Amino acid sequence: MITVTKPELPSMDDYIAYLKKIWSSRWLTNDGELLQMFEKELVKYLGIDHLVLTSNGTIALQVALRALDLKGEVITTPFTFAATTHAILWERLTPVFADIDPATFNIDPEDVERKITGRTSAILAVHVYGNPCYAERLQEIADKHGLKLIFDAAHAFGVEYQGRPLVRYGDISMLSFHATNVMNTIEGGALVVRDERIKEKVRLMVNHGIKSEEEVLLPGTNGKMNEFQAAMGLCNLKAVDEKIGLRKKLYELYRRNLGGTGKMKFQTVIASKYNYAYMPICLESQGMRDGLYAELVRNNVRPRKYFYPLTVDFDYNRRLNLVEKYRLHNAQDISNRILCIPLYSELEIVEAKGITRLIKDYVGGRKRSGPASSVNRPGQTLAANPPLSR
């Protein structure tokens, strides 16, 4: 089965070399040598001043919301992974959903401004599939109304917007290093914080609020990255540019080969430097999307309907009466028609071409009569489709 993505793994010898350091030191967690090394390498790679590493992206988002002392409502997008909405709910805040731009698939700044009330304290925007939001316009709105601006940059590792590192925008940006992302530490995350005072607060918060053996300054949580995660990060960071280059070739092949079908559209990418995290296509109708999904699965290709349903359509959110669907026309429309097709560095060109043939045959009304074995590489075995996560 060709899955929508596949975790990047380094040379086992490289990883074992770091494991030997861990075995030698017996320092498994709590700001160890490898974590400090990884943090320094990330700061250099991303072109930023500092960051705080965390055990995963979800805890990073929760800490970001708590660190900014937010109250009331947070305006966000419904077209995202569940954790974006869940972090808001876990912090006892109320998510208010704005519609999306039908071209970029990101939150629509003008609808954000329409949704601001006296109870609004922040905007939590998502760089969907790593594609930048209109960050400068969102900052203008946040400044005008005295709001905090947080970016869920889970997919946006290494991405730049208008020649500037994307994670430099906003008050706080969250990165996810989950196994399915371009850059992974198995699980893991990071917060890039603009304000030095808030950065030190975040650093305390992810380690129980502990400053020293005898000083606990605030009620924190256990959100630390450990040495094994940092070791994986150090290994994967060395190869990330090469992996992104391979992803780019596949992404461009898909765009070139599928661009003439007339039955789908692509996300408008506004990055000045992109990481090719996902390959979303938006079909002509929900029926065509669902039919193509079934056809690909029948031919041993497993795409995913990212992001369907919208987070606001989860049953528990409906019970909370968070929003009325008619206010999210674009988000509902894109969600009903979106499909992410396989894209990862080890995907062979011949496999990607086989996938494009399947797609073109289906949308052109030509269904295959049996599994397309030519899509699979020799000896490939069935595997579960990796779940998206933070």
N, C-alpha and C positions, 0 to 999 in steps of 0.2 A: 504494500500500500504506500503510495506517495502521499505524504501528509502535508498540511498547509505550511508547516515549518519544522525545523529539526534543530535541536540544541547544538551550538558550536562547542566542540571539545578540543582542547589542545593536545599536543603530544603527551602521552602518558609518562614518558621519561621526564619531560619538563615539570609536570605536576609532582611526580615522585621526588624530584630534587628539592622542591619546596617542602614536601611532607617530611623529608629527612631533617630539615631545619626545625620543624615543629616537634618531631620526636626527640631531637637533641635538646631543645629548650624546655619542653614540657609546658610551654605557654600556649594554651589553646584559644583563649579569648581575652577580653578586657585590654584593648588597646595594645596588642602585641606588635612585634617587629614587622611582620608581614602586612598587617593592616596599615601601619604607619607608612610603609613603603608604597603600598597601593594608593593610599590617599595622595601622597606626593606625586605619583605618576599620573593620576587622574587630573589633578590640578594643572599639571603641565600640559597634558594632552588636550584638555578642554579649554585651556586659555582663560582660566578663572583665578581668583585670589585664594579661595578656600572652599571646602565642602565638609560635610559631616556624613560619614558612612553609617548605614543602618542595616538591620537584619533582612528587611524587605521593603518594597515600595509602599505597601499599604500602611505599615506603621509609620513610615516617613511622612505620608500625607496626614495622618492623624496628629503626629507631633507638630507638623507645620500649622495646622489649624489651632491646636492648643497653644502653641508658642505665641501666636499673634493675639491671644486673648479675645477671640471673636465671640460675638453674641448674635442671636436672632437668625437672620437669613443669609444664605450664601448662594449667589447666582452661579449656575453651572450648566453643563450640557447633558442632555439625556443620551447622546450618541457617544457612548464610551463604555469601557469595561465596568463591571458592577462596583469595583472597589472605590471608584471616584465618588459615587453616591454614598456608599457605605461609610466611608471615612467621615463624611458630613454628619450622617445620622448617628454614628458612634460618639461623636463629640457633642451630641444633643443640640445640634444646629438644624435649621430647616432648609433643605435644598429647594431652590426656586429654579425652574428649568427655562432656559432661553432656547430659541430655535437656532438652527445651524445655517451656515452659508451653503447653498446647494453645489457650489463649485469646489470649495476647499474641504467641505465636510466638517469644518470647525465652527465653534460658537460664533454667532452673528453679533458683532459689537453693538449694532443699532438696536437689536432686540434686547440685549443686555441692559442698555440704558433705559429702555421702556419698562423693564421689570424692576428697576430700583425703587425702593420705598424707604420710609423712615426706619424700617427694621433691618435694612440691608447693611451688612458689615464687610463683605468681601465678595470678590469674583474668583471662582475656581475654574479656569479654562483648561482645555486639553488639546495638546498638539496631536491630533488624531493621525495614527499611522506614522508619526514623526513629522508630519507636515505642519509648519509653523502657523499658529494663530496670527491674526492681525494684531501683533503684540503692542505696537505703538499706539494704535487707536484704543485698545483696551486700557493702556496706561493713562491716556488722556481722560477717559471716562472715570477711571478709578481716582485720579487726582482731583477731577472736578467735583466728585461727590464724597471725597474723603474716605475712600474704601481701600482695603488691602487687596493686592492682586497676587494670586497664587497660580502657578502653572503645573499641571500634571504633564510632565515631559517623559513619561514612562517609555515611549517609543522613540524618543528624540535624541538618543546618545550621539554626540558629535555633530549635530545639525547646526547650521548657521542661518541667520536671517539678516538680510541686507549686510552681509559681510561681518556680522557680529555673532559670537556664540549665543545660541538661543537661550541657554540657561542663565544668561546675564540679565534677562528681562524679568520684570516683576519683583515683588518683595521676596518670594521664595519660589524655587523650582524643584520639583521632585523628579529624580531619575529612578528607574527600576532596572535591576540586574537579574531579573527572573530568567530562568533557563531558556525561554522562548524568545528573548530579546536579542538584538544585534550583538550586544555586549552583555555577557552573563557572569555571575559569580555563583551559579546554581540557584540560590535565592539571594536577594540583596537589594539595596537601594541606597540613595544618597539625597541629601538636601543641600542645595546651593542657596545661601542666604545673603542678601545684600547688606543688611544691617549687622555690624559687628556685635552689638549687644545681644541681638536676637540669636546670632550664631552661637554665642557662648551659652545662651539659655537652652538652645536645641541640643548642644553637646552634653549639657547636664541632663536634660530630659531623657535622652536615650540610654542613660546609665543610672537610672533610679534617682537622679538629682544629686548624686554623690560627688562632692568636690575633693574630699580626702578621707582618710580612715575615720576621722572624728567629725566630719562636717557633711551634713546632708542639707542642701539649700532649698530644695523644692520637691514636690511629689512628682517623681518621674516614672518611667517604665523601663522594661528591658528590651531595648531596640538595637542592641549592639550587633555589628558584624563580627564573625569569628575568624580565626586564622585560616581555616580550611576554605572558607569563602574568599578571603583575601588572596590566598594562593591561586585559586582558580581565576580570580580577576587579573592577577599579575600575568599569568600565562596567556589568557585570552586577549588582554590588551596589546600584547606584542603582535598579534596577528589580525587585529580588528580592521585595519586599513585594507589589508589584502582581502579579507572576507567581504567587506563592503564593496570592493572593486568587483568581486565575482557576482554579488547580488545585483550590482548596477547593470552588468551585461545581460543578466536574465530579465531584469525589469525592462530594459530597452528592447529586448527581443519580444517580450509580451506586447509592449506598446506598439511596436512596429507591425507585428503579425496580426494583432487583433484590431488595430485602428481602423481598418476599412470595412468592418462588418456592418456598421450603421445600427446595430442592435444594442449597443452599450456605450457608456461613457466612462472616462477615467477621472480620478481626483485631480484637480488643478493644484500642482505643487508649487509653492511660492518660496521654497528654501533657496538660499544662495549656495548652500552646501547641504547635500541630502545623504541619508544613510540607507535608503531602500529597504526599510524594515518590513513592509508588507506590499502585496500586489492586489489592491482592491479593484474590482470592476463593478459597475452599476448597470444592471440589465434593464431591458425595455419595460418589464413588468414584474410583479411579484411571481406570477405564474411561470414566467420564463426563468426567473432566478431559481425557484424551487425545482423546476423540471431539470435545469442544467445541473443543479446540485446532485439530484438523484442519478442523472446520467453519468456524471464524473465518478460518483461512488461506485456505480455498477462497473465502471472501467478501472477500478483500483486506484482512483485518485480521490483524496479526501480534502475538499475545500472546507471553509468555515464561513458561517453567516455573521461575520463581525461587522457591525454590532446590531444583532437582532435577537430578541426584541429590544426596544429602548429600555433603559433602566427604569423610567417612569412607568413602564407597563408591567413590571414585576408585580405579582399579586399583592405583596405586602405594601408596596408603594401606592397601589390603587386604593387599598383600604385606608391609607393615610390621607387620601384626597389631595395629593400634592399638586396636581396640575390637571387641566382639561386638555384632552388630546388635540382639539382643533387649534390650539395655540402653537402647535409644534408641527406645522404642515410639512416643512422641508425635512425635518428630522424623521418624521414618520415615513415619508416618501422614500428617502434614501435608505433607511433601515429595511424597508420592505423589498428593496431591489438589490442590496449590496451582497457581494460575494468576494471573499479573499481566496485567491488561488495560490498553489504552492510557490514559495520563494524562500530559498535558503542557499548558502554558499556551495553545498555539496550536490545540489540538484544539477544533473547533467543537461547540457544544451539539447541533446536528443530527446530527453524527457520533457523539457519545456516545450519543444516543438510538437511533441506528441500531444501534450495538453492543449496547445493552441488548436491543433487539428480537431480534437474532440469538441472544443468549444465552438469553433467555426462550423463544424458539421451540425451541431445541435441547433445553434441559432439560425442556421440556414435551412433547417428542416430535414437534415440528413442524419438520422440516428444510426449508430452502429448496432449490429446484431449480436455482438458478444463482447467479452472483455477485451480491451485493447492492450494485449500483452506487450506490444512494441513500446508502450509508454514506460514500462518497468525496466529497470536495469537487471541484468542477469543475476539470478540468485537472490534477489530481494525478497525479504519475508514480510509478512503482515505485521503491522505495528499500530498501536493506538495513536490516535491523533493528539498531539500535544495540546493540552489546554492552555489558553491564554491566561495570564495571571499578572499580578503586581508583586 
